[in-house]
Structures are given as C-alpha cells and as structure tokens.
Amino acid sequence: MAGIIPQRGQQGRESERLRLDPFVIAGGDASPRDQRDLMERPFFSLSKTKRVASILYEAGGQRVEIHGLAEHGMATIWDADVLIWAASQIVEAENSGVRTSRFLRFTPYQLLMAVGRATGARDYRLLKAAVARLQSTVVRTTIRNGEHWRRHQFSWINEWEERATRDGRVEGVECVLPDWFYRGVIDRSLVLTIDPAYFRLTGGIERWLYRVARKHAGHQAHGWLFEIAHLHEKSGSLARLSDFALDLRRIAGRQSLPGYRLAIRRGGRRETLQIRPAHLSTVPVDDAVDGHGISGADAIGTSGARTPVKSLA
C-alpha cells in the first residue's frame, strides 16, 4: 500500500496543492529548455561541495541574492536539472494545447531518464537531496519587477511530497514551483532550447559557461567576447580569479561545449574569451525568442571589456 510521506518544511501552513490543479506529466520526451533569466546570472552554486556562503550579485540595476541553509547547502547547477526538466515539460505541454500549472505530478524515473541519470537507489537518494536543496535555498531578486513591488523572494520549490510503498520504493512525486519561475517559463520570449548534451557536461563552470554561451552567442556568426574577470564576477564562483581563468583555458582546450567553439584572446594584461557557434544549423531557438544584438568592432558582441560597446548585465 502506498502512502504520502510529507517532507520537512511543509508543516504549519496550508498546502498550495489544495488550490492548484495538478499538471500530470504523462510522458518524458520533451526538448530541453532553459529559462533565460537563469542562464548567465549566479543563481546556483557551481560546486558539488556544500556551499553556505551567500551569493550577492548586482549589475544593470538588477540584483540577485542566493542564500543556502547550513543543513542542505545552496542548490547547485546540477540540481537545476530539475528546473530545466520541469520547464521543458511545461513548454512542451503548452505547445500541444495542454493546460499546465505550478503544481507538478510525476515519477522520479521520468525526470532521471530525461536528464541522463541512472535510476538506481542511489540516484533516487541524490534526487531527493537535490529537491531538498532547491526547496531550502532562498532567492531574492529584482529581475522582472512588477509595477508595485521591488523585490521577489522565493525558493526554487515551494513544497514537495513523495508517494512511496511500505518498503520505501518511490512511486511518485508532487511539487509546487514558485510563481516567478513558472511565469518565466510560460512566457515564450524567456525560454531557450538547449542541447541535450548539456546534461553530460560534468564541470560546474563548464555547465554555467554553456548556458552563458547559449544565451549570448546564440546564432551570431562571430559569437560574443567576454572579459574573463567579468565572467568570474557573473558566475558567483568561490574560486580565485586565477583558478577560474585556468578552468576556462582548460575548457577551451577541450572544446567541450556542445555547439560552440571557444578561443582565449590576450591583449596586454587583459584576457578575454570568445564564444561562437560551431554549427549554426544545430543550435535551435524557440519561436518568439530574439537574439541579443551584435555590437562593437568586427561585429563581435562584447561583455565586460573596456570598449564603447553594449555591456550585458
């Protein structure tokens, strides 16, 4: 007999599931999609080591604060696979005319298979730990401010429960996503498709860099030029700038980002990273999603460099 096992943090308040219609995810196949606001800013820890040091980032008049609890640590960029999968399922359903909501009902098997994970007992435990970090991480941001408010605060998952058999086998999961994230997914201009090979990237900086590349370089033949010190600041990484730069050089040497080519450029004491599409035809974009403008010399967009071109937040 199966029974609902409530998770910590849900007691003492009314469940949102009582007033939301569930979005039941029946299939697992959906093109992976990412939410654009999350693709370049430091919303997640880039290390699998537990992080409790907060992230504070501000640029272009927009602020991001991320706080993790000592018990679980901050949600990581690998944990964000849960959000990417959820966004993918929501967009796929919306495209098919299926009504969705922030209240998701699914099986762990569906999620794990879609993001390229194994489905053994250990993998289910790791998924539960990821969901716990997503729920316990506190996000404060001024991105997408409404007319009458200045800052939004939420967790990546508002609440969740699992259905399990008496022997502990998980049969299903229910979770509620925050309104800020859900609205950013159903707005098609704020979603980009990503390469399924993204899930095979093993490094935290490597994964973050792919998301930056996907958002900025897009279909631009000459790509985008980033000052490495600027990338370091935008990543929220706890690594020293020198170690961060070394990681970027190694990633450029491996050419491991699917769909993109990387090149390190040096000019005096300045070091920059150029990211450009490897094969434009293999980098899909959803309808109604516009690319970032090209600016600066040689038609290469520049971010963080001391030149009179557009600087990206």
N, C-alpha and C positions, 0 to 999 in steps of 0.2 A: 504494500500500500504506500502510495506517495503522500508526502505532506509538505507544507510550506515551512521553510526554515527562515525566519526573519533574521536579517543581518544587523549588526551594530549600527547605531545612529538613526534608526527608524522609530524607536520607541518615543512616546511622549508627544507625537504630533500626528495629525491626520494624514494618511497616505494620499498623494496626488492621484494614485491609480483609481481612487473612488470616484473621481470626476472626469477622468480622461478615458476615451475609447481606446482600446489596445490596438496597436498596429502589429498584427501577427505576421511574422516573416516566415513564409511557407517555403521559399526556395533560397538557394545560396548563391546563385550565379548573378553577379552584377558587376559592371565595370567599376574598378576602384576610383573613387572620387574623394578629393580633399577640399576642405573649407579654406578659402583663400586667406582669411584673416590669421589662420594658424600656421601658414606655410613659411613665414620668414621671421616672425617675432618670437621671442623666447618664452613660449608658453609651457615648455616641458624641460625636465632635466635630460641632459644628453649622456648621462652615465647610468650604468646599472647599479652602481654603488648608491646606497641610500643617501639622499640629499635632503637636508632640513634647512639649509641656508636659503633664504628667500631670493627671488629674482625681482629686481626693480628696474624697469626699462621705460624710457620716455624719449620720444622723437616725433617731430612734426605735430606737436600739440596733442599726441595720443600717449597714454600711459598704460603700462601693463605691470601688475603686481601678482606674483605667484608665491603662495605660502604652503609648505608641506608640514604635516604633523610628525612629531618625533616617532610615533608608533609605526607609521607606514612609510614615511618619507614622501617626497614630491612625486607626482605622476611623471613617468618617463616617456621618451619619444617612442619606445616600444609599446607602452600602454596605450598610446594614441592610436594604435592599430584598431582598437575597439571603436574609436570615434570615426575613423576612416571607413570602417566596415559599416557602421550604422548610417553614416552619410550616404554611402554607396547604395544601401538598401532603400533608403528613403527616396533618393533621386530616381532610382530605377522604378519604384512603385509609382511615384508621381508622374513619371513619363508614360506609364501604362494606364493612367487614369485611376489608380488605386488610392483611396484616401489613407493618409498616414497621420501619425500623431507623435508626440514626445514619449509616449508610453509604448515601449517595445517588448514583444514577447518572442523568444527564440530559443534555440538549443545551443549550448556551447559548441557542439560538433559543427554546426553551420559556420559559426564565426571562425573557429580554429582552422577549418579546411580552407576557407576563403582567404585567409591571410598567410597561408603556407606553413601553419604549425602542425606538429604531430597531435595525436588525440589520445595519448596515454594518460594515466592517472596523474603523473607529474605535470603534464601540460594543463590539465584541468585545475590543479592547485595553483599553477602560475597565473592562469587566467583570473582566478578568484582574487589573488593578490593584486593583480593589475586593476581589477574593478574596485578593490578596496582603496587603492591609491588614488584612483580617479575620483572616488566619492569624497575622500578626506582632503584632497587638495583644494585650497581656496584660491579663486581667481577674482581679481579686481581689475577692471579695465574701463577706459573711457572710449574704446573703439565702438563705433556705431551708436553713439549717444542719441537718445531720444530728445524731443523738444523740451521736455520739462525735467530731465534728470541728467546728472553729470557723470555718474559712475555706476557700473553694474557689478554686482558681486554674486558669485555662484560657485558651485563645484561642477566638475565635468559630468558627474552622475548624481542626480538628486537623491535617488534611493534605488535599492535593488533587493530582490529576493530570489532564492533558488528553490526549485522543486526537486526533491531527492527521495530515493527509495530508502527503506529501513537500513539497507546495507551501505548507504552513503553514496550511491551512484546518482549523479546529477542528471535529471531528465529535462529540465527547462529552466530558463532564467527570465525574470521580468525586471525591467529597469526603466527609469524615467530620466530623460535628458533635460538639461536646462533650456529654458526658452531662448536665451541668447544664442546658443549653438544651433538649435533647431531652426530658428529664423534665418540664420546664416546659411543653412543647407537648402531650405525650400526657395530661397532667393537664388535663381539660377545664375545671376551675374556674379555670385560669390562662391561658385564651385568650379573646380577644375578636375578633369580626369587625370589620373596618374598612371604610370607604367606599372603593371603587376609585379615586375621585377623589383620594385621598391621594397617589397616585403622580404626580399632576400639580402638586402643590404644589412651588414652586421654591425657597423660602427654608428655610434650616436651622432657624431659630427657629420659622417657620411650621409646619414638619413636626413639630417637637417639641411645639409647643403643641397641635396636633391630637391627638397621642397622649395628652397630659395631659387634654384635654377628653374624649376617648373613654373614658378610664379613670374619671375622676371625675364628669363631668357626666352621662354615660350617659342614662338615661331620666328623670332628675329634672326635673320641670317648671320649677322655679326655678333649676336649674343649681347651680353652685358658685362661690364667691367666693374669689379668690386675692389675697394681697398681692403686689404686683409685685416687691418686694425679695426675697420668699420664692421666687417663681418664678425670679428671676435666680440665686439660690443653687442651686436644684434643677436648673437647666439645665446647669450646668458651663460656660456660655459665657465666653469670654475678653473679651467686650465689657464696657465700663464699664456700670454700672447705668443711667446716664442714657441711653446709646445703646441699651441693651436695652429700656428703657421706651419710647423713641421708636419702636423696631421694633414693640413691642406696640400702640402707638397707631395706627401705620400699618396693621397687620394688622386691627385693629378697624375702622378706617376703610374698608378694602376689603371687610370681611366675607367673607374668602376661605376660611374653614374649612368644608368640606362638612358640612352637617348641624347646624351650631352658629351661634349669634349671640353676639357679643362686645360688651361695654359697659365703658367705663372709668368708674370712680367715684372721686371725690376727696372726702376729708374731712379738713380741716386740711392737714397736711403728708403725710398718708397717701394713697397711690394704690393702688386695687385694680382687678382685672379680673374681671368677671362673665362666666361662660361658661354658656350654657343651650342645650338642644336647640332647633333651629329647627322640626323636624317629627318628633315622637316616632315616628311610624309608619315613618320612613325610616332609623331607627338600629337595625340588627339586633343581637341578642345571641344567642350560642350558648346552648344548654341548659346548665343547671347552673352558670351564671355569675351570681353575685349582684351587685347594685348596691351601691355604697357608701352608708352610712346618711346621712340628712339630719339636720343638727343646727344649732342656733343660731337667732337671731331670724329671722322671716319665712321660716322653713323653707328657708333657703339654707345649704348646707354651706360652711364657711369654712376656709381653709387659710392659715396664716401670720399671720392677723390677731390682734391682742391682745384677743380676746374669749373668754369662757369656753365655747368650743365645741371640738369634736374637731379636732385638728391632724393632718394627714396627713404621713407620712414620705415 
